[in-house]
Amino acid sequence: MVGEEAEVMAVCALCPNDDCGALIVGSAEERNSQVWDFVCSRCGAEFSKREEELMFQLVPLEMLSARR
């Protein structure tokens, strides 16, 4: 089990919808291939990004689990 203060790798992508542009954050553990799938929590747009188009950041685990 992961401790409450653990850090995990998160991936970030901008929503491609011109009327939105929200920053979408997901866990790097959800990756299946070189392409990452996202659903915008603001506008509902579904989109994919290649790994080289993403930002990676270590974040506290509670930041990712609070969004669900």
C-alpha positions as a printed NumPy array, in Angstrom:
array([[  0.   ,   0.   ,   0.   ],
       [  1.23 ,   3.506,  -0.816],
       [  1.658,   5.885,   2.104],
       [ -0.441,   9.057,   2.278],
       [  2.601,  11.27 ,   1.75 ],
       [  3.836,   9.351,  -1.299],
       [  4.477,  11.134,  -4.558],
       [  3.378,   9.751,  -7.897],
       [  4.13 ,  10.741, -11.473],
       [  1.339,  12.75 , -13.063],
       [  0.87 ,  13.69 , -16.701],
       [ -0.679,  16.949, -17.857],
       [ -2.212,  17.954, -21.187],
       [ -4.19 ,  20.947, -22.395],
       [ -7.713,  20.334, -23.673],
       [ -7.688,  20.895, -27.446],
       [-11.195,  22.412, -27.449],
       [-10.764,  26.089, -28.456],
       [-13.543,  27.136, -26.069],
       [-12.016,  25.325, -23.081],
       [ -8.218,  24.956, -22.815],
       [ -8.361,  23.314, -19.362],
       [ -5.278,  21.612, -17.957],
       [ -6.05 ,  17.906, -17.56 ],
       [ -4.051,  15.93 , -14.987],
       [ -3.851,  12.143, -14.916],
       [ -1.783,   9.455, -13.255],
       [  1.177,   8.148, -15.208],
       [  0.219,   4.671, -14.001],
       [ -2.838,   4.711, -16.326],
       [ -0.65 ,   4.576, -19.441],
       [ -1.186,   1.768, -21.95 ],
       [  1.149,   2.809, -24.794],
       [  3.006,   5.798, -26.242],
       [ -0.397,   7.477, -26.676],
       [ -2.293,   8.773, -23.637],
       [ -6.09 ,   9.147, -23.647],
       [ -7.806,  11.973, -21.754],
       [-11.345,  13.177, -21.065],
       [-11.648,  16.857, -20.175],
       [-13.368,  17.298, -16.83 ],
       [-14.586,  20.762, -17.862],
       [-16.075,  20.284, -21.357],
       [-16.094,  16.484, -21.76 ],
       [-13.87 ,  16.437, -24.869],
       [-12.104,  13.119, -25.461],
       [ -8.617,  13.396, -26.946],
       [ -5.27 ,  11.629, -27.184],
       [ -1.73 ,  12.953, -26.895],
       [  1.603,  11.351, -27.705],
       [  4.106,  11.079, -24.878],
       [  6.338,  13.848, -26.259],
       [  3.387,  16.291, -26.108],
       [  2.857,  15.829, -22.352],
       [  4.22 ,  17.472, -19.234],
       [  5.329,  15.194, -16.37 ],
       [  5.409,  16.202, -12.73 ],
       [  5.777,  14.496,  -9.359],
       [  2.787,  15.382,  -7.203],
       [  1.5  ,  14.278,  -3.787],
       [ -0.8  ,  11.256,  -4.109],
       [ -3.716,  13.052,  -2.428],
       [ -3.816,  15.63 ,  -5.251],
       [ -4.683,  12.906,  -7.782],
       [ -7.061,  10.956,  -5.562],
       [ -9.014,  14.117,  -4.614],
       [-10.067,  14.684,  -8.213],
       [-12.083,  11.461,  -8.446]])
